[in-house]
Amino acid sequence: MSPPQPHLAPPCVALIGFGEAGSTFANAGGWEDAVFAFDSDPSRRAAMEDCGVRPASSPAEAMAKADVVLSLVTADQALPAARDYAPMLQKGALWIDMNSVAPQTKAAAAQAVEEAGGRYADVAVMAPVDPARLNVPLLIAGPHAADAMAALRDLGFAKTRVVGNKVGQASAIKLCRSVMVKGLEALTAEMVLAANAAGVLDEVLASLDASEKHVPWAERADYNLDRMIAHGQRRSAEMAEAAAMLRDLGIAPLMTENTVKRQQGIGALGIAPVPPTLNAKIAAITAKTPS
């Protein structure tokens, strides 16, 4: 692993992708004088301006002076972004890949960045960015992990940790955890929809409460459906990457592949705004699901 290089001033930063993560970090960071942002969706330009960052008309413009690039695109665009934009990087610039993709996807992205003269870091975002913002836990891996951690700390990220010197190690931790977390969400949806259809929802939830008291199951079910309705399509893309990782490890991703389908199916229903209660969420999903 390379030794950390000193940072005498906050780095010039390019944000590639300005969805939930990009806008949340920009709002929290106070980086206005040193941050440019690019998103392939031009409608997000107004959000960039609202956050005080400088909208760029192209990735080349965004990265023209960047010491650090935060890649915050969707999972399916993580590798294309690295391959397409790496030739535009300043020599030695850090490409910090914060996307939820499989270790082999990150390895391919790292190859593209390194061949173009950049330095690649594999970063796993280990909690929702809202409300954690710059306190979101970040795991960092790869030969440039120490430099990436120093740069992220300069930007105000408070909870960073190096977990290895091999690209893909941070991603593997995130996606192995996601197999459980997103799988439980998908199982929750299947359970509450079936119990509601059978007219036994309250009894089923009470039975689960009797065996586990940490969080009431009505609360947990409501939260899990909330995440799937709002972010199911993005989570589906992440879980497709988790399935790819399991196959690469020689493990048949039976539950994970179906988690992809359940997350995608609920996310694609387009329920907005997200209903405020569990029963309202179930009703909205049921109303939009073909019988």
C-alpha positions in Angstrom: 0.0 0.0 0.0 1.4 3.4 -0.9 2.2 5.8 2.0 -0.2 8.7 2.4 0.8 11.9 0.7 0.4 15.1 2.7 -2.5 17.4 1.8 -1.7 21.0 2.4 -5.1 22.3 1.3 -8.5 20.8 0.5 -8.4 19.0 -2.8 -10.1 20.1 -5.9 -13.0 17.6 -6.3 -15.2 16.4 -9.1 -18.4 14.6 -8.4 -19.4 12.2 -11.1 -23.1 11.6 -10.5 -25.4 13.9 -8.6 -28.2 11.7 -7.2 -28.9 11.2 -3.5 -25.3 10.6 -2.4 -23.8 13.4 -4.5 -26.3 16.0 -3.4 -26.2 14.9 0.2 -22.4 15.1 0.4 -22.3 18.4 -1.4 -24.9 19.9 0.9 -22.9 18.7 4.0 -19.4 19.4 2.8 -19.1 23.1 2.4 -16.9 22.4 -0.6 -18.2 25.2 -2.9 -14.9 26.7 -3.9 -13.3 23.5 -4.9 -16.1 21.2 -6.3 -17.4 20.6 -9.8 -20.2 18.2 -10.6 -21.3 16.4 -13.6 -24.4 14.2 -14.1 -25.7 12.7 -17.4 -29.1 13.9 -16.4 -29.1 17.7 -17.2 -32.2 18.2 -15.0 -29.9 17.8 -12.0 -28.0 21.0 -12.8 -30.4 23.1 -10.7 -29.8 20.8 -7.7 -26.0 21.4 -8.1 -26.5 25.1 -8.2 -28.8 24.9 -5.1 -25.9 23.1 -3.3 -23.4 25.7 -4.3 -21.2 23.4 -6.4 -20.3 24.3 -10.0 -22.2 22.4 -12.6 -20.0 21.1 -15.5 -21.3 20.6 -19.0 -19.1 17.5 -19.5 -17.1 15.1 -17.4 -13.9 16.5 -19.0 -14.9 20.0 -17.7 -15.7 18.6 -14.2 -12.3 16.7 -14.0 -10.1 19.3 -15.7 -8.4 20.4 -12.4 -9.6 17.6 -10.1 -7.2 16.0 -7.6 -10.0 13.7 -6.4 -13.0 12.3 -8.3 -15.9 10.8 -6.4 -17.7 8.3 -8.6 -21.3 8.3 -7.3 -23.3 6.9 -10.3 -25.7 4.0 -10.3 -24.4 0.5 -10.0 -24.9 -0.4 -13.7 -22.9 2.7 -14.7 -19.9 2.4 -12.4 -17.8 0.5 -14.9 -18.8 2.4 -18.0 -18.1 5.7 -16.1 -14.6 4.5 -15.1 -13.8 3.3 -18.6 -15.2 6.3 -20.5 -14.0 9.0 -18.2 -10.6 7.7 -17.0 -8.7 9.2 -20.0 -9.9 12.6 -18.9 -8.3 12.3 -15.4 -5.3 14.4 -14.4 -2.3 12.2 -14.0 -2.2 10.9 -10.5 -5.7 12.0 -9.6 -7.6 9.7 -7.2 -10.7 8.0 -8.6 -12.7 7.1 -5.5 -15.3 4.6 -6.5 -18.1 4.7 -4.0 -20.6 2.6 -6.0 -22.1 -0.6 -4.7 -20.8 -3.1 -7.3 -19.1 -6.5 -7.3 -15.4 -6.9 -6.5 -14.7 -8.0 -10.1 -16.5 -4.9 -11.4 -14.3 -2.7 -9.3 -11.2 -4.6 -10.4 -12.1 -3.9 -14.0 -12.8 -0.2 -13.2 -9.5 0.0 -11.4 -7.7 -1.4 -14.4 -9.2 1.3 -16.6 -8.3 4.1 -14.2 -4.7 2.9 -13.6 -4.0 2.4 -17.3 -5.1 6.0 -17.8 -2.6 7.2 -15.2 -5.0 7.7 -12.3 -5.1 6.1 -8.9 -8.1 4.0 -8.0 -9.7 3.4 -4.6 -12.4 0.9 -3.7 -14.8 2.5 -1.2 -17.9 0.9 0.3 -20.6 3.2 1.8 -21.9 1.2 4.8 -25.1 3.0 5.7 -27.7 5.3 4.2 -26.1 8.7 3.3 -29.2 10.4 4.7 -29.2 11.3 7.6 -25.6 10.3 8.2 -24.1 12.7 5.6 -20.4 13.0 6.1 -20.6 10.7 9.2 -21.5 7.8 7.0 -19.1 4.9 7.6 -16.7 4.3 4.7 -14.5 1.2 4.1 -11.6 1.7 1.8 -9.4 -0.8 0.0 -6.7 -1.0 -2.7 -3.1 0.0 -3.1 -4.0 3.7 -2.8 -6.4 3.3 0.2 -4.3 5.4 2.6 -4.2 8.3 0.1 -7.9 8.0 -0.5 -8.6 8.0 3.3 -6.5 11.2 3.7 -8.4 12.9 0.9 -11.8 11.8 2.2 -10.9 13.1 5.7 -9.8 16.4 4.1 -13.3 16.6 2.6 -14.8 16.1 6.0 -15.7 12.4 6.0 -15.4 11.5 9.7 -15.7 7.7 9.7 -13.2 6.2 7.3 -11.3 2.9 7.7 -8.8 1.0 5.5 -9.8 -2.7 5.2 -7.2 -4.0 2.8 -4.7 -3.3 0.0 -6.6 -5.2 -2.7 -9.3 -3.6 -4.8 -12.6 -5.3 -4.2 -12.1 -6.1 -0.5 -14.3 -3.1 0.7 -16.9 -4.0 -1.9 -17.0 -7.6 -0.8 -17.7 -6.6 2.8 -20.5 -4.3 1.6 -22.1 -6.9 -0.7 -21.8 -9.8 1.7 -23.6 -7.7 4.3 -26.2 -6.7 1.6 -27.0 -10.3 0.9 -28.5 -10.3 4.4 -29.8 -6.8 4.7 -31.5 -6.5 1.3 -32.6 -10.2 1.5 -34.4 -9.5 4.7 -36.1 -6.6 3.1 -37.3 -8.7 0.2 -38.5 -11.5 2.6 -40.3 -8.9 4.7 -42.2 -7.7 1.6 -43.2 -11.3 0.7 -44.2 -12.0 4.3 -46.4 -8.9 4.9 -48.1 -9.1 1.5 -49.0 -12.8 2.1 -50.1 -12.3 5.7 -52.2 -9.3 4.7 -53.8 -11.2 1.9 -54.6 -14.1 4.3 -56.0 -11.7 6.8 -53.5 -12.6 9.5 -51.0 -9.7 9.4 -51.4 -8.5 13.0 -51.1 -12.1 14.3 -48.0 -12.8 12.3 -46.3 -9.5 13.4 -47.2 -10.3 17.0 -45.7 -13.7 16.7 -42.5 -12.3 15.4 -42.4 -9.7 18.2 -42.7 -12.6 20.7 -39.5 -14.1 19.4 -37.4 -11.0 18.9 -37.8 -7.8 20.9 -35.1 -5.5 19.5 -37.3 -3.6 17.1 -41.1 -4.2 16.8 -41.8 -6.0 13.6 -44.5 -3.5 12.5 -41.8 -0.8 12.7 -39.2 -3.0 10.9 -41.6 -4.0 8.1 -42.7 -0.4 7.6 -39.0 0.7 7.3 -38.1 -2.2 4.9 -41.0 -1.4 2.6 -40.1 2.3 2.8 -36.6 1.6 1.5 -37.8 -0.7 -1.3 -40.6 1.6 -2.6 -38.2 4.6 -2.6 -35.0 2.8 -3.7 -35.9 -0.6 -5.0 -34.5 -0.1 -8.5 -31.2 1.1 -7.2 -31.0 -1.7 -4.6 -31.9 -4.2 -7.3 -28.9 -3.1 -9.3 -26.7 -3.5 -6.2 -28.1 -7.0 -5.5 -27.4 -8.0 -9.1 -23.8 -7.2 -8.4 -24.0 -9.2 -5.2 -25.3 -12.2 -7.2 -22.4 -11.8 -9.6 -20.0 -11.9 -6.7 -21.6 -15.1 -5.3 -21.3 -16.8 -8.7 -17.7 -15.7 -8.9 -17.2 -17.4 -5.5 -18.8 -20.6 -6.8 -22.0 -20.1 -4.7 -25.4 -20.3 -6.4 -27.2 -17.0 -5.6 -30.7 -18.5 -5.3 -32.1 -16.1 -2.7 -30.1 -13.1 -4.0 -31.3 -13.5 -7.5 -34.9 -13.4 -6.3 -34.1 -10.5 -4.0 -33.1 -8.7 -7.2 -36.5 -9.4 -8.7 -38.5 -8.4 -5.5 -36.5 -5.1 -5.1 -36.9 -4.3 -8.8 -40.6 -5.2 -8.8 -41.5 -3.0 -5.9 -39.2 -0.2 -7.0 -40.6 -0.2 -10.5 -44.2 0.4 -9.3 -43.5 4.1 -9.1 -45.3 4.7 -5.8 -44.8 8.3 -4.9 -44.8 9.8 -2.4 -44.0 6.9 -0.2 -47.1 6.2 2.0 -46.6 7.0 5.7 -47.7 3.8 7.3 -47.2 0.0 6.9 -50.9 -0.6 6.0 -50.8 2.3 3.5 -47.7 0.9 1.9 -49.2 -2.6 1.6 -52.4 -1.1 0.1 -50.3 0.9 -2.5 -48.2 -2.1 -3.5 -51.3 -4.4 -3.7 -53.2 -1.8 -5.8 -50.4 -1.6 -8.4 -49.5 -5.3 -8.5 -51.3 -7.4 -11.2 -53.4 -10.1 -9.6 
